[in-house]
């Protein structure tokens, strides 16, 4: 089962229902009133072919409008977008959906996603900024972020935001009222993070967006040596009084999937709670968290998220210890630390990298990845057939691992720093061995 496990199977098609009787938990923003603790990440909007826009395809505007309508009715008012999300369609779709509601009903978070050096000159970054206002149909952006500031290290950070005058100009835009809250999202080089913290007294960051979940809390650096444990990042923000916006609370969906090791730890505490419930409650229990972003493309996922946050039940001390122990248990598996952000896409050779990793990680979490060298595994034959069937069903022949050339373009864009060609080769080698075996 994926994402929310058994819950989606029982919900099926979810009809329009009233907002929960209990109000959604809210937190105060630095400027502009309260924010619902559940935030709507617009990266994974539904597409006309029934998929998610993070994989490409055309956004289904009618379905997007319906999700936004339901979210606003339930108290969600933070909507996170970027010029680069959904193959460049995200801001337009977001603007159309939100502008149908009173401006007081929603807050929009937009980003200066000037990753390409052609956008580094001040004038070019200003054009990207102005285009966001136009597409979002607003004259004020509630939360504006320097996007993914640690990628590329200090040299890139300074070229994108400091030496070109962009940061000082954005501070002026905040003073003029066109930006209500100015902040940043962080992945990568910790030296950049330290610079931001050291300059808080000068720039007065209104919020910061960090990757935070119960695995990354203490194990982010083990997953990727260039990452920083969320416990440290959150601690720095808490000490400075800077609200935290949480991204990847489900670690790309991995923390919402069934995992036997996690179930043994968490299910005895509450057999009815989904895996997503535990993950959301962990991050939402931290008082400095302003909002928790989750990418939504399906109505049933939104309905579950609304229930969890309306209101959020904070973890008690015993539950928090158990959730952190579940994070320790997850570190024992061999999964690829992919969050399905799809920044690695499109692959110039057509490989569907996020889907490949998703199929592998799900089978691994459910202990269904066969080990070709384990001759004592009585379930080996059934595991082999099922894994190959799922791999072939999810990936068209031209989208599979054997077409990887190792060019490395994908890895340059991965916020998690995954050696993507190595992981693709590893999965490809496993599939090849399984295909060559009889039976």
N, C-alpha and C positions, 0 to 999 in steps of 0.2 A: 504494500500500500504506500502511496506517496503523499507528500505534504502533510495532510491532517489525518492520516491513517484511516480508521474505520468511520470517522464522523461523516465524511462526504458520501460514503456508500449508503448510509442510512438517510441522509438529508435528501439526496437526489436533487430534483428541481425544487428550488426554494421559492415559494410565493412571496409576494409583497406582504410584509408584516409591519406592525407598528413598532416604533422605537422601544427599546427596553424600558420597563417601568423605573428602573434605577438609573440615575444619571451617570454618564461617563465621567470617570476621574479626569480632573483638569489640573493643569499646572500654570503658574504665571510666567509669561514671557517678559523679557527685559523691557520691551516697549510694545504696546498694542494689545494688552489684555491677556486673557487666559487662552490656553491651547489644550485641545483634547489630547489625552495621553496616547491614544491610538492615532498615528499619523498615516496618511495614504501615500505610499510611494508609487509614482506614476510610471516607473520603468517597465512594468509588466502588464500594460493595458491589454485588454482582449482584442483579438484580431478577427477579421471577417471569416477566416477559415477555422475559427474555434481555438486558436492557439494563443500564445503570449507574444506581445510585440518586442520583447527582448530578443526573440529569435528571428525577427524580421516579419514581413507581412504587413498588410494594411490594417490600421487601427479601425475597430468597429466603433464608430462614434456613438451610435444609438446605445450599444451595450455599455460604453464608457459613461455616457450620461446617466444611465440607470444606476450604475454603481456609485457614481458621485452623489446622485440624489439620495440614495439610501444612506450613504455615509454621513452626509450633512444632516439628514433627519435624525440620525443616532448620536449626533454630537461631535463627529469628526470635523475638524476645521483646518487642519494642516495638510497641504497638498504639495508634494516635493517633485520637482521636475528639473530638466536640464536641456540645453540645446542639442546634446548628443544622444539623448535617450530615444529609444524606439526608432532608430535610423533617421533621426531628425524630425519625426512627426509629433513628438510628445508635447511640446509647448503649445502647438496649435490645437491639438485635441483637448488639452487641459483648459486652455482659454475658452474654447467653445462650451465645454461642460460647466465650468465655474461661472461664466458670465450670465448664465441663465438664472442665477441666484443673487440675492442682495449682496452687495460687497461686504457688509458686516458679517455675513455668514461664513466667510472663508478667509484663510490666510494662505498665501502662496509662497513657496520657497523656490528660488531660481538660482542658477549658478553661472559663474564666468568660467566656462569650460574651454578655455583658450589653450588647449594642449598643443595644437599645431603651431609651430613657430611663426607662421604667417599671421597669427592673431596676436603676437606679442607686442607689436607697436601699439602705443596708447590709442591711436585713432581706430585701429582694427578691433581692439577690445571694446571700445566705446560703441562700435557698430553692432557687435554681438549683444551687448547690454541693451541697446535701443531696440533691437529686434525682439528681445525677450518681452519687453513692455508691449510691443505691437501685437505679438502672437498671444500673449496672455490677456490682452484686452484690459489693461489696468494702467493707472498712472502712478501707482505705488506698489513696490514689491516688499512684502512683509518681512521676508528672510532672504538675504542675498549672501551667497557663499563663494569664496575662492575655492574652486573645485579641486579636490584631491591634491593638496599642497605638497605632500611628501614624495610624490612620484617624480623620479628624475633627480632627486637630491636638491641640495641647497643652490647649486648653480642654476638649475631650471626654475626653481622657486623665485629666485631673485630676478631672473630674466622675465618671467611671466607677470610678476606683480610689484616688484620693488624698484628695480633700476629704471623701468619704463614709466614710472609715475602712476601706474594703475591704482595701487593701494591708496595713495594719498588722494587721488581723484575720487575713489569710492567713499572715502571718509567724508569728502565734501558733498557727495550725493546723499549720504546719510544726514548730514547737517541741513541739507536743503529739503529733507523730508521725502525724497523719492525712494529711499531705502529706510525701512523702519528699524530693522535689526541687521547688523553686519557681522558675518562670521565666516567659517571655513569648514571644509571636510578634510579629513586626514587619513592618508595611507602612507606607509613607507618610512622614509629617512627620519629618524628621531631627532636629528640635529635641527630639522625644520620645525618640528614640534617645540623644541626648546626655544627657538627664536621667537615663535609666536607667544609662548608663555612669558618670555623675558620682555616682550614689547606690549604686553597687555595694558600696562599703565599708560602707554602712549596711544594705543588704538582702541582700547576699551571694547574688546570683543563681546558681542551680545550673546553669542552662542557658539558652540563647536559641535560638529557632527563626527562621531567616532564609531568604529566597528566594535560592537560590544554584545557579548552573549556569554553563556556560562562555560563555554569552552575557551574562547578568547580571553576570558577574565584572567586566567593564569597560564594559558598554554599557547597564546598567539605566537610567541617567539619560537616555540617548539614546532609549530606548524610551518613557520617561515621565519628564518633568522632575521630578516629585515623588518619584521613587524614588532609591535610593542604590546605587551599585555594590557588588556583593557583596564585591569585593576589600577595600573599606573596612570593611564590616560585619564580615567574618571577621577582618580584621586587628585591629580593636578587641577582639573577643572573645579572640583568641589572646593579645594583649598582657595582657588582664585575667585570663587563665586560665579563661575561661568556656566550657564545652563548647557546640558548635554543633549544633543539629538542623537538617537541610537539608530544606526544602520546595521543590517545583517543580524537582527536578533535571533533569527532561526538558522543562521550560518548557511544561507542559500537554500534553505529547506531541509538541510540535514538533521536539524534538531526537531523537526516535526515528523520525521519518518520513524517507523518502528525499528528499535534496536534492542536486542534481547538483553544486553548488559545494562542498558539504561532502564529497561522495564523491571528488571530484578530489584533495582534500587528505588525507583520512584512509584511503581504501581502499588506496593503495599501501603504507601501513605494515602493514596486516593485512587482506587481502581477506575473511577469514572473520568479522571482527568486525562486529556489528550497530551501528547508530547509537546505540542505547541503551547498549551496552557502553561506548563512548567517553564518553558523558555521565556515566554512573554512576562510571566509574573516575576521571574528573576530580574530582568532588566527594569521593569516598571516599578519594582520595590525600591529602587535607588532614588532617594529624594531629589537629587540634583538633575534627574532626567526630566527634560521638558516634554518630549514626545518620542514614541517608538515607531519607526517607519517599517511598514511591511508592504511589499509589492503585491497588488491584488489584480487578478484577472477573472476570478470566478465568484459568483454571488455567495455560494456556500462558505467559502473561506472568509469573506467579509462578515457574514452573519456570526461565525464562530468568534472572530476577532472582537466584534462588538460586544458579545456576551462576556468575554474575558475582561474587557476594560470597563464594563458598566455595572458597578464600579470594579476597579481592580482590587483583588484581595492580596495584600502584600504577603510575602513569604514570612513565616516565623523562623526563629533561629534554627529549629530542627530541620525544617524544609530547606532552608538555604544550604545547610551542611550537606543534605542529601543531593541537592542539585549540583553542587560543586563536586561531590563524589561521582555523580553521573558524568560530569565533564572529564574527570580523571579516567573513567572507564572508556569513554569514547576515544581517548588518546591511544588506546591499545589496538585500535583497528588500523587497516592499511589503506584507508580511503584517500582520495585526492581532495585537498582542501579548497575545492572550487565552490564559489558562491553563486554560480550561474549568472553573473552580471553581464556576460557576453561582450565585455570590452575586447576580448580576443577575436571577435568576429567582425567582418567575414573573413574566413580563411581563404587565401588566394587559390588554394587547391581544392576548395569545396568541402573540407571536413567540418562536420557539426561537432565542434569540440565540447560545448556545454552538455549536449544531450548524451554524448559518449560517456563523459564523466558521471552524469546523473544515473545512467543505467548501471554502470559499474559500482558506484557508491551505494545505490539502493540494494543491489544484490549482495554487496559486502555486508551492509548493515543487517540484512536478514540472513546472514550466514549461508548464502546460496552461491558464492563464487567458488567453483571447484578448484582444488589444488591438484594439478596433473600428476604430482609426485606422491600423493597420499593414497597408497594402494589399499589402505585399511578403511577408507570412507565408504560405508555401505550405501550411502545415498549419492555416491559420486555420479552414477549414470543419469539419475533424474536431475541432479544439479546441472550437469553438463548440457543436457538437452534444453532445460529451461533457460539457462543463461544465454545459450546461443540463439534460442528463439526470440528472447527479449531484445538482444543486441541487433538481430537482423530485422525485427519488426520496427525498432525505433530509428534505425539508420539505413537509409537507402544505400545501395552498393557504392555509389560515388562519394558518399559522405563518411566512409569508414577509415579506420586507422591506417590501412595499407597504402593510402594515397598521401601520407605525410612525407614531405621531403626534408623535414628538419630545418626549414628556412629560418625559424625563430621569430618571425614577425609577431606571432601571437603573444609570446612571452614578454615582449617589450611593452605591451599594453595591459598586462595582468596586475591588478592592484594587490593580489596576494603573492606575487613574485613566484608563481609556480613555474617550474621547468616543464612547460607544456609539451614540447616535443618528446622529452624523456617519458612523461606519463603516457602520452599517446602511443609511443613505441612499446611501453610495458603492457598496456592493454591489448595492443595489436598482436604482440607476441603470445599473450595468453590465448586470445581468440584463435590464432593460427594453430597452436598446439591442440586446442580442443577440437578444431575442425578436422585435424589430421588423424585423430584417434578413431578407432572403429566404434560402431554402435551408435 
